[in-house]
Amino acid sequence: MYETHFGVPMSGAVLNAINTRLDARTVSVLLKHSGSKLVIVHPASLQLIRDALHLLPPAGHLLAPRVILVEDPYYEENNNDDDSCIHHVLMTYEDLLEKKGDPEFSWVRPASEWDPMVLNYTSGTTSAPKGVVHCHRGMFLMTVDRLADWAVPRRPTYLWTLPMFHANGWSFPWGMAMVGGTNVCLRRVTAAAVYAAIARHGVTHLCGAPVVLNMLANNASTSSETIPAGKKKKKVHILTAGAPPPAAVLQRVEAVGFEVSHGYGLTETAGLVVSCAWKGEEWDRLPASDRARLKARQGVPTACTAAIDVVDNETGRGVPRDGETMGEIVLRGGCVMLGYLHDDEATRAAIRDDGWLYTGDVGVMHPDGYVEIRDRSKDVIISGGENISSVEVESVLYGHPAVSEAAVVARPDEFWGEMPCAFVSLKDKDAAGSVTPADIISWCRDRMPRYMVPKTLVFRADLPKTSTGKIQKYVLRKLANDMGPTCKGETIE
Amino acid sequence: MYETHFGVPMSGAVLNAINTRLDARTVSVLLKHSGSKLVIVHPASLQLIRDALHLLPPAGHLLAPRVILVEDPYYEENNNDDDSCIHHVLMTYEDLLEKKGDPEFSWVRPASEWDPMVLNYTSGTTSAPKGVVHCHRGMFLMTVDRLADWAVPRRPTYLWTLPMFHANGWSFPWGMAMVGGTNVCLRRVTAAAVYAAIARHGVTHLCGAPVVLNMLANNASTSSETIPAGKKKKKVHILTAGAPPPAAVLQRVEAVGFEVSHGYGLTETAGLVVSCAWKGEEWDRLPASDRARLKARQGVPTACTAAIDVVDNETGRGVPRDGETMGEIVLRGGCVMLGYLHDDEATRAAIRDDGWLYTGDVGVMHPDGYVEIRDRSKDVIISGGENISSVEVESVLYGHPAVSEAAVVARPDEFWGEMPCAFVSLKDKDAAGSVTPADIISWCRDRMPRYMVPKTLVFRADLPKTSTGKIQKYVLRKLANDMGPTCKGETIE
């Protein structure tokens, strides 16, 4: 996967890193939509690709992509592999290099820096994936901008907790090459594996959605000593984005010894284009909870981002910089995608006049110019005419000492139209007896306006997530919908 | 000067930072050539500007630029100022901001990223300055590329030893703003002032030509303890470029406690586009002298540099990567200038087919892809058909314990055509009695081929330098020329 980030564009082709956790049907849709000619696959996903190829329509079958298999001597879970897979494989990756490779090959430079370089299907907090196309110019800008903004030193040791198929790992395949970094990969991202890699390899940097931070914070007690006692006694830097991190999670993971940087971006911007630039000693002096609250804000435009604004949906004008008035976050800059593949309509809806990208995220602009996300447009709960930010309710839920994860969605309400419905998992799965939904509702009542308090609160062992660790709100929204409307005066479930 | 790097381009104008150490005649030539409309000047240079304006031809006088004076309450050396200066001044800088400024002003974005942003007159190892024009795009690339390549952390403390009028301080006015750096400025760059600033302000980063490194190394004994005992016990990082640093100087300045990074660029590339990327532990293990020798190589292209090569002047083809065959260094990339102002002929000579910039520097390509400069084209000494690199001879001279600075130029020779002529200053000015030219010639004989040994060696108290600390070889070349040709068998002077 790492090598393809170089070899594929340098051969003049477009790289489409596919999420290996998708199902065969979706993969077949992507292969057809992208018109892929060649698939490079690891044994762990060979069955998936075989099934996907079988699902291609018969006419398309003749044009089915060729399959190159990456042999993996350390991969031992392939006992269940069906031998019938093999006839799909044209050759192995090493054979391809050995037999078809040319050491004198001059890499194919793009005719224009605007030529497409990568295709990324949105991993989907919605169920309809779209093919985001980025050009060489955008990837270059993202790479150098990210290194400069995160202040990545030379020769870091980088742990791949963020998959490379997610917006090309926020450009770090190229970035790590640029600074001479060491790449450490994991078969499976667990807290134990991360702490072991930090101790064994002296990991200095890793990326992940807030769910990864939460996992590390919740599992620190057994292994927290590995961070200071690791091979190198360096701070471990975590860059987080992909969802608004609850301040309580930031505070917990920093208490364990990680140094968190927080930013914001979309697949449509190839990675982070907004960064919560830290104001040094001025903010260092504040109490931990205030620091976490400031760090939970998405931040200011990075150098590659020409402009950002929060606009009123009706008028298109910027909202007041008061930290309260909600609007849609829009931005312009060198990292905005060329567009969605084969979808001019969606492209026109996303990129409007003068190149402004409409992100679909709802936020506020603080007086100091920092943007803070309140919600995805579709996640805003509209209750009796009031807009309720699900993110705000969640951040209070995360503050409860027993809560591991929380997600709030709209549930129909007979009187108010919608009311907040919270899904919560507990840190200690056996604690469900001692902590009740009513306890947690009561915690909310003490900390937010009455109209924002969840009317429904459901305990679940786990919350449904995308492969990149984003909670799938559309799944929860369906669950809440299926519960039927709450009635006036109904008590908590 | 720092503010103008933002305000001038953001008002839609082009910034031309003028070297304040030039004479009035040259400044008047630059003002006329650039068609300057506004001059912002510090009291220390007001007399210079007045004289320059007087030298503008009468017709041009009507179009003479308006003068804005930066008042400086801490500047006390203006007793000699002529009151007649004042009538040239339109208003003071603070008045300009106060009376003409508009807090609601929307800064003027360039219509195209290729629009000119800065004009830099080459400071001149030759005596004919040319006006290098760079665009917004190039300045952006240089800024982020330099931060990423030098791995500048957030909120560094940067000491301005490199003047901002020299290729816009290699883009660090913008770079320091981007990372929230603290800028420390000096009235006059002396070793004592630099060490004092490190101790007082906790300086973490500074830039300078090798002559600055040499100054710091030679004056370390009196104040070396200030580095470890400074306000912050951080390494002080020095970025050097502008001339090939002798390995002996690198070794000395690192012994004092500085960490040196070395790169290469030209005014025509807006700063450093080649960087001696350090190969980590592989090179850390080597003895100090080997490390210094490796670090003295100019290096590999940075991320903003598309390609670099060393080509044969006759054929235009790349020379063998053997570290021996000399050729002209050529490069392409996003930081190459738009061209020379009002000088299409010089532009065409510098930027040739497909955007290759011909640097005029002679170098070799090492087998590992690192470029090393051997000389400026015009500084190569051709003796009996052999090309002698003045830089190579100088690096041996710098190795002599008594030598402070050395410069080698061609002197005519009746038999060989040219022979090396060395100008040397000693660390201890009073040591001239105990160390003789013959001692140093003898040191050279033990360390280089016979034909490279200087036939003439002259002790001087100081070597002539440009304002940016480059030794003015054209001055020395004239001195050597005026000595007349050496004869076969002539002994050392």
Chai-1 contact restraints between the chains, C-beta under 6 A:
chainA,res_idxA,chainB,res_idxB,connection_type,confidence,min_distance_angstrom,max_distance_angstrom,comment,restraint_id
A,V144,B,V144,contact,1.0,0.0,6.0,A-B,restraint_1
A,V144,B,D145,contact,1.0,0.0,6.0,A-B,restraint_2
A,V144,B,A148,contact,1.0,0.0,6.0,A-B,restraint_3
A,V144,B,A303,contact,1.0,0.0,6.0,A-B,restraint_4
A,D145,B,V144,contact,1.0,0.0,6.0,A-B,restraint_5
A,L147,B,A148,contact,1.0,0.0,6.0,A-B,restraint_6
A,A148,B,V144,contact,1.0,0.0,6.0,A-B,restraint_7
A,A148,B,L147,contact,1.0,0.0,6.0,A-B,restraint_8
A,A148,B,A148,contact,1.0,0.0,6.0,A-B,restraint_9
A,A151,B,P153,contact,1.0,0.0,6.0,A-B,restraint_10
A,A151,B,R154,contact,1.0,0.0,6.0,A-B,restraint_11
A,P153,B,A151,contact,1.0,0.0,6.0,A-B,restraint_12
A,R154,B,A151,contact,1.0,0.0,6.0,A-B,restraint_13
A,R155,B,G280,contact,1.0,0.0,6.0,A-B,restraint_14
A,M178,B,A303,contact,1.0,0.0,6.0,A-B,restraint_15
A,G280,B,R155,contact,1.0,0.0,6.0,A-B,restraint_16
A,A303,B,V144,contact,1.0,0.0,6.0,A-B,restraint_17
A,A303,B,M178,contact,1.0,0.0,6.0,A-B,restraint_18
